[in-house]
Amino acid sequence: DSLAPHGLDVSTQPASALAELRAYYGGTEMVLSYLFGRSFFIGTTNELRLGLTISLIVLGCFTLLRVVSYYVDGPPHTHQHAYFIWSVETIGVFINLILLNNINKMNNVTNKNK
């Protein structure tokens, strides 16, 4: 039921299909969460930059591929939740760009003061 807002009904699929979904998406999310958490809480500036860059790439690809999907397959007329997710991912792209820009500015100021 958690995928119902996206127009996906997996309730009739075999257990192996559900295991694949959980393993792929759950595993991907866990690894990315670890990387982002590590880079944010205990990482160096370079590790933080790497975490933000990877986040930017992931969210940017999600956003771009949703646009491609809407163009190729049409918009999700009956599932407005998809627009909410797309908006959150797009906002995430801009937040990552702002944070990366700030880190680069701070790094430039630090290098000028040396």
C-alpha positions in Angstrom: 0.0 0.0 0.0 2.9 2.4 0.5 3.4 2.6 -3.3 -0.3 3.2 -4.0 0.1 7.1 -4.0 2.4 6.5 -7.0 -0.1 4.4 -8.9 1.8 1.1 -8.2 -0.1 -2.0 -6.9 2.5 -4.5 -5.7 0.0 -6.4 -3.4 -0.5 -9.1 -6.1 3.2 -9.6 -6.8 5.2 -12.6 -5.5 7.3 -12.4 -2.4 10.5 -12.4 -4.6 9.4 -9.2 -6.3 8.8 -7.5 -3.0 12.2 -8.7 -1.7 13.8 -7.1 -4.8 12.1 -3.8 -4.2 13.1 -3.7 -0.6 16.6 -4.9 -1.2 17.3 -2.5 -4.0 15.6 0.6 -2.7 16.2 -0.1 1.0 19.9 -1.0 0.4 20.5 2.1 -1.8 18.8 4.4 0.7 20.8 2.9 3.6 24.2 3.3 1.9 23.4 6.8 0.8 22.1 7.7 4.3 25.3 6.3 5.8 27.5 8.3 3.4 25.6 11.5 3.9 25.5 11.1 7.7 29.2 10.3 7.9 30.2 13.2 5.6 28.0 15.6 7.6 28.7 14.7 11.2 32.3 13.4 11.2 33.7 14.1 7.8 36.2 16.6 6.5 35.3 19.5 4.2 36.2 17.3 1.3 34.0 14.4 2.5 31.1 16.9 3.1 31.6 18.2 -0.5 31.6 14.6 -1.8 28.4 13.7 0.1 26.7 16.9 -1.2 27.9 16.2 -4.7 26.5 12.6 -4.6 23.3 13.9 -3.2 23.1 16.5 -5.9 23.7 13.9 -8.6 21.1 11.4 -7.2 18.4 14.0 -6.7 19.3 15.7 -10.0 18.9 12.4 -11.9 15.6 11.7 -10.1 14.3 15.1 -11.2 15.6 14.8 -14.7 14.3 11.3 -15.3 10.9 12.3 -13.9 10.8 15.0 -16.6 11.8 12.5 -19.2 9.1 10.1 -18.0 6.4 12.8 -18.0 7.5 13.6 -21.6 7.6 10.0 -22.8 4.7 8.5 -20.8 2.6 11.5 -20.0 1.9 13.2 -16.7 0.5 11.3 -13.7 -3.0 12.7 -13.9 -4.5 10.7 -11.1 -1.6 10.7 -8.7 -0.8 14.2 -7.5 1.6 12.7 -4.9 4.1 12.3 -7.8 4.2 16.1 -8.2 4.9 16.5 -4.5 7.8 14.1 -4.6 9.1 15.8 -7.7 9.0 19.2 -6.0 10.8 17.9 -2.9 13.6 16.4 -5.1 13.9 19.7 -7.1 14.1 21.7 -3.8 16.8 19.2 -2.7 18.8 19.9 -5.8 18.7 23.7 -5.1 19.6 23.2 -1.4 22.6 21.0 -2.5 23.7 23.7 -5.0 23.5 26.4 -2.3 25.4 24.3 0.3 28.1 23.4 -2.2 28.5 27.0 -3.3 28.8 28.1 0.4 31.5 25.4 1.0 33.4 26.5 -2.0 33.2 30.2 -0.9 34.4 29.3 2.6 37.2 27.2 1.1 38.3 30.1 -1.1 38.3 32.6 1.8 40.4 30.1 3.9 42.9 29.6 1.0 43.3 33.4 0.6 44.0 33.8 4.3 46.9 31.4 4.2 
